[in-house]
Amino acid sequence: MSKLKTPSEKKAASLAMDGRNVYGENDKSSRKAIPLRKQLSHQKVRRVSKPLAELSHAVDEDDFVAIEANVRAAEIAADRARFRKRPDEPLGRVLRANQTGDRSGLQRKRK
């Protein structure tokens, strides 16, 4: 049995606990878009380290260190730009933003 007894308590809990997708996409497309974006970002990280695997054995030590430093910097940049899921916004905050027209408090889609 529910601990919340009155309808106003239930409504307040619903507004606080229910979430809404404010990412900017169709909420149905997220089922396919989220796995795709994760896959593409992981591929980008793997692709960055490919030059090290393609090196021949007759590479000068200084050249190898320079290439390795470039690959490490590219790996860090790719890792920082990776796809990250964001949680849904509480329903109460979304409804308040829709009523006032001020959507600045909601999460924005990163480019």
N, CA, C and O atoms as CSV, one atom per row, in Angstrom:
chain,resi,resn,atom,element,x,y,z
A,1,MET,N,N,0.839,-1.171,0.000
A,1,MET,CA,C,0.000,0.000,0.000
A,1,MET,C,C,0.889,1.239,0.000
A,1,MET,O,O,1.970,1.247,0.588
A,2,SER,N,N,0.418,2.270,-0.661
A,2,SER,CA,C,1.183,3.495,-0.816
A,2,SER,C,C,1.289,4.241,0.516
A,2,SER,O,O,0.345,4.272,1.305
A,3,LYS,N,N,2.448,4.835,0.745
A,3,LYS,CA,C,2.632,5.661,1.941
A,3,LYS,C,C,1.981,7.027,1.754
A,3,LYS,O,O,1.669,7.709,2.730
A,4,LEU,N,N,1.779,7.425,0.503
A,4,LEU,CA,C,1.154,8.706,0.212
A,4,LEU,C,C,-0.356,8.538,0.278
A,4,LEU,O,O,-0.916,7.665,-0.385
A,5,LYS,N,N,-1.000,9.354,1.058
A,5,LYS,CA,C,-2.433,9.179,1.293
A,5,LYS,C,C,-3.291,10.164,0.510
A,5,LYS,O,O,-4.333,9.784,-0.023
A,6,THR,N,N,-2.870,11.416,0.433
A,6,THR,CA,C,-3.738,12.409,-0.187
A,6,THR,C,C,-3.384,12.577,-1.662
A,6,THR,O,O,-2.244,12.337,-2.058
A,7,PRO,N,N,-4.347,12.983,-2.468
A,7,PRO,CA,C,-4.060,13.215,-3.883
A,7,PRO,C,C,-3.001,14.286,-4.113
A,7,PRO,O,O,-2.223,14.182,-5.061
A,8,SER,N,N,-2.953,15.311,-3.266
A,8,SER,CA,C,-1.941,16.352,-3.450
A,8,SER,C,C,-0.536,15.816,-3.178
A,8,SER,O,O,0.413,16.229,-3.844
A,9,GLU,N,N,-0.384,14.909,-2.217
A,9,GLU,CA,C,0.916,14.280,-1.966
A,9,GLU,C,C,1.323,13.418,-3.154
A,9,GLU,O,O,2.485,13.410,-3.559
A,10,LYS,N,N,0.354,12.690,-3.710
A,10,LYS,CA,C,0.645,11.845,-4.865
A,10,LYS,C,C,1.053,12.686,-6.065
A,10,LYS,O,O,1.976,12.322,-6.794
A,11,LYS,N,N,0.368,13.812,-6.276
A,11,LYS,CA,C,0.683,14.688,-7.401
A,11,LYS,C,C,2.078,15.295,-7.246
A,11,LYS,O,O,2.833,15.371,-8.215
A,12,ALA,N,N,2.418,15.724,-6.040
A,12,ALA,CA,C,3.743,16.304,-5.798
A,12,ALA,C,C,4.839,15.261,-6.033
A,12,ALA,O,O,5.883,15.572,-6.607
A,13,ALA,N,N,4.599,14.030,-5.591
A,13,ALA,CA,C,5.580,12.969,-5.811
A,13,ALA,C,C,5.709,12.650,-7.294
A,13,ALA,O,O,6.809,12.383,-7.777
A,14,SER,N,N,4.605,12.674,-8.011
A,14,SER,CA,C,4.637,12.407,-9.444
A,14,SER,C,C,5.440,13.472,-10.183
A,14,SER,O,O,6.241,13.149,-11.060
A,15,LEU,N,N,5.228,14.739,-9.835
A,15,LEU,CA,C,5.957,15.819,-10.497
A,15,LEU,C,C,7.452,15.771,-10.196
A,15,LEU,O,O,8.267,16.183,-11.022
A,16,ALA,N,N,7.809,15.275,-9.028
A,16,ALA,CA,C,9.223,15.205,-8.651
A,16,ALA,C,C,9.919,13.977,-9.233
A,16,ALA,O,O,11.101,14.034,-9.572
A,17,MET,N,N,9.187,12.866,-9.349
A,17,MET,CA,C,9.833,11.607,-9.713
A,17,MET,C,C,9.743,11.271,-11.206
A,17,MET,O,O,10.660,10.648,-11.743
A,18,ASP,N,N,8.676,11.663,-11.881
A,18,ASP,CA,C,8.533,11.337,-13.292
A,18,ASP,C,C,9.501,12.171,-14.105
A,18,ASP,O,O,9.742,13.335,-13.784
A,19,GLY,N,N,10.060,11.587,-15.156
A,19,GLY,CA,C,11.032,12.282,-15.974
A,19,GLY,C,C,10.529,12.513,-17.384
A,19,GLY,O,O,9.682,11.775,-17.886
A,20,ARG,N,N,11.064,13.549,-18.016
A,20,ARG,CA,C,10.742,13.848,-19.400
A,20,ARG,C,C,12.027,14.072,-20.175
A,20,ARG,O,O,12.974,14.677,-19.673
A,21,ASN,N,N,12.047,13.576,-21.402
A,21,ASN,CA,C,13.199,13.711,-22.272
A,21,ASN,C,C,13.208,15.131,-22.843
A,21,ASN,O,O,12.277,15.519,-23.548
A,22,VAL,N,N,14.246,15.903,-22.546
A,22,VAL,CA,C,14.363,17.262,-23.057
A,22,VAL,C,C,15.615,17.401,-23.926
A,22,VAL,O,O,16.122,18.506,-24.118
A,23,TYR,N,N,16.107,16.289,-24.443
A,23,TYR,CA,C,17.350,16.293,-25.204
A,23,TYR,C,C,17.189,17.009,-26.541
A,23,TYR,O,O,18.172,17.504,-27.091
A,24,GLY,N,N,15.977,17.073,-27.072
A,24,GLY,CA,C,15.766,17.764,-28.333
A,24,GLY,C,C,15.449,16.831,-29.473
A,24,GLY,O,O,15.226,17.287,-30.595
A,25,GLU,N,N,15.423,15.541,-29.222
A,25,GLU,CA,C,15.067,14.573,-30.240
A,25,GLU,C,C,13.688,14.009,-29.943
A,25,GLU,O,O,13.126,14.227,-28.870
A,26,ASN,N,N,13.166,13.292,-30.900
A,26,ASN,CA,C,11.955,12.536,-30.669
A,26,ASN,C,C,12.281,11.486,-29.614
A,26,ASN,O,O,13.276,10.772,-29.741
A,27,ASP,N,N,11.468,11.386,-28.592
A,27,ASP,CA,C,11.792,10.463,-27.500
A,27,ASP,C,C,11.802,9.010,-27.957
A,27,ASP,O,O,12.483,8.178,-27.356
A,28,LYS,N,N,11.057,8.695,-29.011
A,28,LYS,CA,C,11.059,7.316,-29.523
A,28,LYS,C,C,12.367,6.997,-30.255
A,28,LYS,O,O,12.817,5.851,-30.262
A,29,SER,N,N,12.966,8.008,-30.862
A,29,SER,CA,C,14.190,7.760,-31.615
A,29,SER,C,C,15.378,7.508,-30.702
A,29,SER,O,O,16.406,7.002,-31.154
A,30,SER,N,N,15.255,7.850,-29.428
A,30,SER,CA,C,16.365,7.648,-28.498
A,30,SER,C,C,16.721,6.176,-28.358
A,30,SER,O,O,17.868,5.841,-28.062
A,31,ARG,N,N,15.756,5.302,-28.567
A,31,ARG,CA,C,16.050,3.865,-28.476
A,31,ARG,C,C,17.122,3.460,-29.470
A,31,ARG,O,O,17.944,2.590,-29.181
A,32,LYS,N,N,17.118,4.089,-30.648
A,32,LYS,CA,C,18.120,3.766,-31.657
A,32,LYS,C,C,19.287,4.750,-31.636
A,32,LYS,O,O,20.422,4.366,-31.915
A,33,ALA,N,N,19.024,6.004,-31.310
A,33,ALA,CA,C,20.054,7.033,-31.390
A,33,ALA,C,C,21.110,6.870,-30.305
A,33,ALA,O,O,22.297,7.055,-30.575
A,34,ILE,N,N,20.709,6.529,-29.090
A,34,ILE,CA,C,21.680,6.411,-27.994
A,34,ILE,C,C,22.691,5.296,-28.266
A,34,ILE,O,O,23.891,5.547,-28.151
A,35,PRO,N,N,22.266,4.070,-28.625
A,35,PRO,CA,C,23.278,3.051,-28.950
A,35,PRO,C,C,24.148,3.427,-30.145
A,35,PRO,O,O,25.339,3.118,-30.165
A,36,LEU,N,N,23.561,4.093,-31.141
A,36,LEU,CA,C,24.342,4.494,-32.305
A,36,LEU,C,C,25.409,5.513,-31.933
A,36,LEU,O,O,26.556,5.380,-32.358
A,37,ARG,N,N,25.062,6.511,-31.161
A,37,ARG,CA,C,26.039,7.532,-30.766
A,37,ARG,C,C,27.149,6.924,-29.907
A,37,ARG,O,O,28.317,7.287,-30.048
A,38,LYS,N,N,26.783,5.999,-29.019
A,38,LYS,CA,C,27.810,5.341,-28.208
A,38,LYS,C,C,28.747,4.540,-29.098
A,38,LYS,O,O,29.961,4.564,-28.899
A,39,GLN,N,N,28.194,3.829,-30.081
A,39,GLN,CA,C,29.004,3.026,-30.986
A,39,GLN,C,C,29.966,3.910,-31.771
A,39,GLN,O,O,31.149,3.590,-31.889
A,40,LEU,N,N,29.465,5.015,-32.306
A,40,LEU,CA,C,30.318,5.899,-33.102
A,40,LEU,C,C,31.429,6.523,-32.264
A,40,LEU,O,O,32.556,6.660,-32.739
A,41,SER,N,N,31.125,6.902,-31.025
A,41,SER,CA,C,32.172,7.506,-30.203
A,41,SER,C,C,33.230,6.471,-29.814
A,41,SER,O,O,34.414,6.798,-29.740
A,42,HIS,N,N,32.813,5.230,-29.567
A,42,HIS,CA,C,33.797,4.192,-29.251
A,42,HIS,C,C,34.658,3.872,-30.468
A,42,HIS,O,O,35.855,3.620,-30.333
A,43,GLN,N,N,34.054,3.881,-31.660
A,43,GLN,CA,C,34.832,3.653,-32.879
A,43,GLN,C,C,35.867,4.755,-33.073
A,43,GLN,O,O,36.989,4.491,-33.505
A,44,LYS,N,N,35.488,5.991,-32.754
A,44,LYS,CA,C,36.416,7.111,-32.907
A,44,LYS,C,C,37.626,6.933,-31.991
A,44,LYS,O,O,38.757,7.202,-32.395
A,45,VAL,N,N,37.391,6.485,-30.769
A,45,VAL,CA,C,38.494,6.270,-29.831
A,45,VAL,C,C,39.414,5.160,-30.334
A,45,VAL,O,O,40.635,5.276,-30.237
A,46,ARG,N,N,38.832,4.078,-30.873
A,46,ARG,CA,C,39.657,2.984,-31.390
A,46,ARG,C,C,40.425,3.395,-32.635
A,46,ARG,O,O,41.571,2.986,-32.821
A,47,ARG,N,N,39.812,4.190,-33.478
A,47,ARG,CA,C,40.428,4.601,-34.733
A,47,ARG,C,C,41.638,5.502,-34.498
A,47,ARG,O,O,42.562,5.523,-35.311
A,48,VAL,N,N,41.637,6.235,-33.408
A,48,VAL,CA,C,42.727,7.170,-33.106
A,48,VAL,C,C,44.034,6.424,-32.893
A,48,VAL,O,O,45.085,6.918,-33.298
A,49,SER,N,N,44.005,5.253,-32.271
A,49,SER,CA,C,45.231,4.527,-31.955
A,49,SER,C,C,45.712,3.649,-33.108
A,49,SER,O,O,46.679,2.905,-32.943
A,50,LYS,N,N,45.074,3.716,-34.250
A,50,LYS,CA,C,45.451,2.889,-35.392
A,50,LYS,C,C,46.855,3.180,-35.930
A,50,LYS,O,O,47.527,2.234,-36.340
A,51,PRO,N,N,47.344,4.431,-35.958
A,51,PRO,CA,C,48.695,4.671,-36.482
A,51,PRO,C,C,49.793,3.906,-35.740
A,51,PRO,O,O,50.801,3.541,-36.346
A,52,LEU,N,N,49.619,3.660,-34.458
A,52,LEU,CA,C,50.637,2.897,-33.725
A,52,LEU,C,C,50.695,1.457,-34.200
A,52,LEU,O,O,51.775,0.870,-34.263
A,53,ALA,N,N,49.562,0.886,-34.530
A,53,ALA,CA,C,49.537,-0.506,-34.978
A,53,ALA,C,C,50.112,-0.651,-36.379
A,53,ALA,O,O,50.609,-1.720,-36.735
A,54,GLU,N,N,50.053,0.407,-37.178
A,54,GLU,CA,C,50.530,0.332,-38.557
A,54,GLU,C,C,52.000,0.676,-38.724
A,54,GLU,O,O,52.510,0.641,-39.844
A,55,LEU,N,N,52.699,1.009,-37.640
A,55,LEU,CA,C,54.116,1.361,-37.740
A,55,LEU,C,C,54.953,0.144,-38.119
A,55,LEU,O,O,54.717,-0.972,-37.658
A,56,SER,N,N,55.931,0.400,-38.968
A,56,SER,CA,C,56.867,-0.684,-39.281
A,56,SER,C,C,57.889,-0.783,-38.154
A,56,SER,O,O,57.973,0.103,-37.304
A,57,HIS,N,N,58.649,-1.844,-38.150
A,57,HIS,CA,C,59.607,-2.069,-37.063
A,57,HIS,C,C,60.854,-1.191,-37.196
A,57,HIS,O,O,61.592,-1.010,-36.228
A,58,ALA,N,N,61.086,-0.653,-38.380
A,58,ALA,CA,C,62.292,0.143,-38.595
A,58,ALA,C,C,61.980,1.638,-38.445
A,58,ALA,O,O,62.175,2.420,-39.375
A,59,VAL,N,N,61.499,2.013,-37.275
A,59,VAL,CA,C,61.163,3.415,-37.019
A,59,VAL,C,C,62.147,3.957,-35.993
A,59,VAL,O,O,62.469,3.299,-35.004
A,60,ASP,N,N,62.609,5.157,-36.248
A,60,ASP,CA,C,63.545,5.807,-35.351
A,60,ASP,C,C,62.863,6.060,-34.001
A,60,ASP,O,O,61.651,6.270,-33.943
A,61,GLU,N,N,63.633,6.040,-32.936
A,61,GLU,CA,C,63.105,6.210,-31.577
A,61,GLU,C,C,62.421,7.571,-31.404
A,61,GLU,O,O,61.356,7.661,-30.793
A,62,ASP,N,N,63.037,8.622,-31.943
A,62,ASP,CA,C,62.455,9.958,-31.817
A,62,ASP,C,C,61.129,10.058,-32.567
A,62,ASP,O,O,60.174,10.662,-32.079
A,63,ASP,N,N,61.080,9.455,-33.766
A,63,ASP,CA,C,59.835,9.466,-34.537
A,63,ASP,C,C,58.746,8.695,-33.802
A,63,ASP,O,O,57.587,9.111,-33.782
A,64,PHE,N,N,59.121,7.580,-33.205
A,64,PHE,CA,C,58.135,6.780,-32.479
A,64,PHE,C,C,57.568,7.549,-31.280
A,64,PHE,O,O,56.366,7.498,-31.019
A,65,VAL,N,N,58.427,8.252,-30.561
A,65,VAL,CA,C,57.976,9.031,-29.401
A,65,VAL,C,C,57.041,10.147,-29.849
A,65,VAL,O,O,56.035,10.415,-29.193
A,66,ALA,N,N,57.365,10.797,-30.961
A,66,ALA,CA,C,56.514,11.878,-31.465
A,66,ALA,C,C,55.151,11.348,-31.901
A,66,ALA,O,O,54.121,11.954,-31.605
A,67,ILE,N,N,55.144,10.223,-32.601
A,67,ILE,CA,C,53.876,9.632,-33.046
A,67,ILE,C,C,53.050,9.187,-31.853
A,67,ILE,O,O,51.835,9.377,-31.821
A,68,GLU,N,N,53.712,8.597,-30.881
A,68,GLU,CA,C,53.002,8.142,-29.682
A,68,GLU,C,C,52.390,9.325,-28.919
A,68,GLU,O,O,51.280,9.211,-28.399
A,69,ALA,N,N,53.089,10.438,-28.849
A,69,ALA,CA,C,52.564,11.631,-28.174
A,69,ALA,C,C,51.349,12.180,-28.922
A,69,ALA,O,O,50.367,12.594,-28.306
A,70,ASN,N,N,51.424,12.180,-30.254
A,70,ASN,CA,C,50.281,12.644,-31.048
A,70,ASN,C,C,49.067,11.746,-30.858
A,70,ASN,O,O,47.940,12.228,-30.744
A,71,VAL,N,N,49.299,10.449,-30.824
A,71,VAL,CA,C,48.200,9.502,-30.640
A,71,VAL,C,C,47.599,9.673,-29.253
A,71,VAL,O,O,46.378,9.635,-29.105
A,72,ARG,N,N,48.421,9.858,-28.246
A,72,ARG,CA,C,47.921,10.045,-26.876
A,72,ARG,C,C,47.062,11.312,-26.781
A,72,ARG,O,O,46.008,11.305,-26.146
A,73,ALA,N,N,47.513,12.388,-27.409
A,73,ALA,CA,C,46.731,13.631,-27.397
A,73,ALA,C,C,45.407,13.452,-28.131
A,73,ALA,O,O,44.381,13.976,-27.697
A,74,ALA,N,N,45.422,12.719,-29.237
A,74,ALA,CA,C,44.189,12.468,-29.983
A,74,ALA,C,C,43.238,11.572,-29.192
A,74,ALA,O,O,42.022,11.757,-29.245
A,75,GLU,N,N,43.787,10.605,-28.460
A,75,GLU,CA,C,42.942,9.739,-27.622
A,75,GLU,C,C,42.253,10.545,-26.529
A,75,GLU,O,O,41.072,10.338,-26.250
A,76,ILE,N,N,42.986,11.458,-25.915
A,76,ILE,CA,C,42.407,12.297,-24.859
A,76,ILE,C,C,41.304,13.178,-25.436
A,76,ILE,O,O,40.245,13.326,-24.827
A,77,ALA,N,N,41.547,13.761,-26.609
A,77,ALA,CA,C,40.536,14.614,-27.241
A,77,ALA,C,C,39.299,13.805,-27.620
A,77,ALA,O,O,38.176,14.273,-27.433
A,78,ALA,N,N,39.491,12.596,-28.148
A,78,ALA,CA,C,38.352,11.760,-28.523
A,78,ALA,C,C,37.577,11.318,-27.291
A,78,ALA,O,O,36.350,11.216,-27.331
A,79,ASP,N,N,38.282,11.056,-26.198
A,79,ASP,CA,C,37.610,10.633,-24.971
A,79,ASP,C,C,36.789,11.776,-24.378
A,79,ASP,O,O,35.708,11.544,-23.837
A,80,ARG,N,N,37.288,12.995,-24.474
A,80,ARG,CA,C,36.547,14.148,-23.946
A,80,ARG,C,C,35.302,14.439,-24.779
A,80,ARG,O,O,34.308,14.944,-24.256
A,81,ALA,N,N,35.353,14.124,-26.070
A,81,ALA,CA,C,34.233,14.410,-26.960
A,81,ALA,C,C,33.263,13.236,-27.064
A,81,ALA,O,O,32.362,13.263,-27.903
A,82,ARG,N,N,33.424,12.222,-26.244
A,82,ARG,CA,C,32.582,11.034,-26.384
A,82,ARG,C,C,31.136,11.323,-26.000
A,82,ARG,O,O,30.836,12.302,-25.317
A,83,PHE,N,N,30.275,10.468,-26.447
A,83,PHE,CA,C,28.845,10.614,-26.180
A,83,PHE,C,C,28.554,10.287,-24.722
A,83,PHE,O,O,29.051,9.297,-24.185
A,84,ARG,N,N,27.754,11.119,-24.097
A,84,ARG,CA,C,27.339,10.873,-22.715
A,84,ARG,C,C,25.834,11.030,-22.635
A,84,ARG,O,O,25.279,12.016,-23.119
A,85,LYS,N,N,25.185,10.076,-22.033
A,85,LYS,CA,C,23.748,10.187,-21.827
A,85,LYS,C,C,23.491,11.176,-20.702
A,85,LYS,O,O,24.284,11.301,-19.768
A,86,ARG,N,N,22.375,11.872,-20.806
A,86,ARG,CA,C,21.976,12.781,-19.743
A,86,ARG,C,C,20.640,12.319,-19.186
A,86,ARG,O,O,19.794,11.839,-19.940
A,87,PRO,N,N,20.438,12.451,-17.897
A,87,PRO,CA,C,19.174,11.995,-17.316
A,87,PRO,C,C,18.012,12.883,-17.746
A,87,PRO,O,O,18.200,14.034,-18.140
A,88,ASP,N,N,16.821,12.327,-17.661
A,88,ASP,CA,C,15.622,13.101,-17.958
A,88,ASP,C,C,15.415,14.160,-16.889
A,88,ASP,O,O,15.874,14.020,-15.755
A,89,GLU,N,N,14.719,15.216,-17.269
A,89,GLU,CA,C,14.380,16.286,-16.332
A,89,GLU,C,C,13.116,15.901,-15.571
A,89,GLU,O,O,12.264,15.203,-16.121
A,90,PRO,N,N,12.972,16.336,-14.319
A,90,PRO,CA,C,11.741,16.075,-13.572
A,90,PRO,C,C,10.548,16.739,-14.267
A,90,PRO,O,O,10.658,17.842,-14.802
A,91,LEU,N,N,9.421,16.052,-14.245
A,91,LEU,CA,C,8.228,16.525,-14.922
A,91,LEU,C,C,7.793,17.895,-14.424
A,91,LEU,O,O,7.370,18.728,-15.225
A,92,GLY,N,N,7.884,18.149,-13.135
A,92,GLY,CA,C,7.484,19.437,-12.585
A,92,GLY,C,C,8.286,20.587,-13.162
A,92,GLY,O,O,7.731,21.646,-13.455
A,93,ARG,N,N,9.596,20.391,-13.329
A,93,ARG,CA,C,10.457,21.436,-13.881
A,93,ARG,C,C,10.117,21.686,-15.356
A,93,ARG,O,O,10.121,22.831,-15.807
A,94,VAL,N,N,9.825,20.623,-16.103
A,94,VAL,CA,C,9.482,20.769,-17.515
A,94,VAL,C,C,8.155,21.514,-17.665
A,94,VAL,O,O,8.041,22.410,-18.502
A,95,LEU,N,N,7.160,21.154,-16.867
A,95,LEU,CA,C,5.866,21.827,-16.939
A,95,LEU,C,C,5.987,23.303,-16.569
A,95,LEU,O,O,5.363,24.154,-17.203
A,96,ARG,N,N,6.790,23.612,-15.543
A,96,ARG,CA,C,7.003,24.992,-15.130
A,96,ARG,C,C,7.680,25.784,-16.248
A,96,ARG,O,O,7.328,26.938,-16.496
A,97,ALA,N,N,8.644,25.168,-16.918
A,97,ALA,CA,C,9.343,25.842,-18.016
A,97,ALA,C,C,8.403,26.073,-19.191
A,97,ALA,O,O,8.483,27.111,-19.848
A,98,ASN,N,N,7.513,25.122,-19.466
A,98,ASN,CA,C,6.560,25.295,-20.558
A,98,ASN,C,C,5.560,26.406,-20.248
A,98,ASN,O,O,5.164,27.147,-21.148
A,99,GLN,N,N,5.154,26.527,-19.005
A,99,GLN,CA,C,4.190,27.554,-18.629
A,99,GLN,C,C,4.799,28.951,-18.701
A,99,GLN,O,O,4.161,29.885,-19.187
A,100,THR,N,N,6.017,29.090,-18.224
A,100,THR,CA,C,6.648,30.407,-18.193
A,100,THR,C,C,7.339,30.753,-19.501
A,100,THR,O,O,7.605,31.924,-19.771
A,101,GLY,N,N,7.631,29.749,-20.312
A,101,GLY,CA,C,8.354,29.989,-21.560
A,101,GLY,C,C,9.853,30.108,-21.361
A,101,GLY,O,O,10.587,30.337,-22.323
A,102,ASP,N,N,10.320,29.956,-20.134
A,102,ASP,CA,C,11.741,30.065,-19.820
A,102,ASP,C,C,12.334,28.662,-19.758
A,102,ASP,O,O,12.214,27.978,-18.741
A,103,ARG,N,N,12.972,28.235,-20.843
A,103,ARG,CA,C,13.542,26.890,-20.909
A,103,ARG,C,C,15.047,26.918,-20.638
A,103,ARG,O,O,15.746,25.948,-20.931
A,104,SER,N,N,15.547,28.022,-20.081
A,104,SER,CA,C,16.984,28.135,-19.838
A,104,SER,C,C,17.449,27.204,-18.720
A,104,SER,O,O,18.620,26.827,-18.687
A,105,GLY,N,N,16.559,26.827,-17.807
A,105,GLY,CA,C,16.951,25.953,-16.712
A,105,GLY,C,C,17.025,24.485,-17.102
A,105,GLY,O,O,17.541,23.663,-16.345
A,106,LEU,N,N,16.509,24.152,-18.287
A,106,LEU,CA,C,16.539,22.771,-18.746
A,106,LEU,C,C,17.852,22.477,-19.428
A,106,LEU,O,O,18.539,23.388,-19.891
A,107,GLN,N,N,18.205,21.197,-19.491
A,107,GLN,CA,C,19.449,20.796,-20.122
A,107,GLN,C,C,19.393,21.087,-21.610
A,107,GLN,O,O,18.347,20.971,-22.249
A,108,ARG,N,N,20.529,21.462,-22.138
A,108,ARG,CA,C,20.617,21.776,-23.562
A,108,ARG,C,C,21.367,20.674,-24.297
A,108,ARG,O,O,22.196,19.971,-23.719
A,109,LYS,N,N,21.063,20.540,-25.565
A,109,LYS,CA,C,21.737,19.582,-26.421
A,109,LYS,C,C,23.124,20.139,-26.756
A,109,LYS,O,O,23.247,21.280,-27.201
A,110,ARG,N,N,24.160,19.334,-26.541
A,110,ARG,CA,C,25.521,19.776,-26.851
A,110,ARG,C,C,25.794,19.560,-28.320
A,110,ARG,O,O,25.276,18.631,-28.938
A,111,LYS,N,N,26.616,20.435,-28.867
A,111,LYS,CA,C,26.956,20.303,-30.294
A,111,LYS,C,C,28.316,19.743,-30.454
A,111,LYS,O,O,28.779,19.559,-31.579
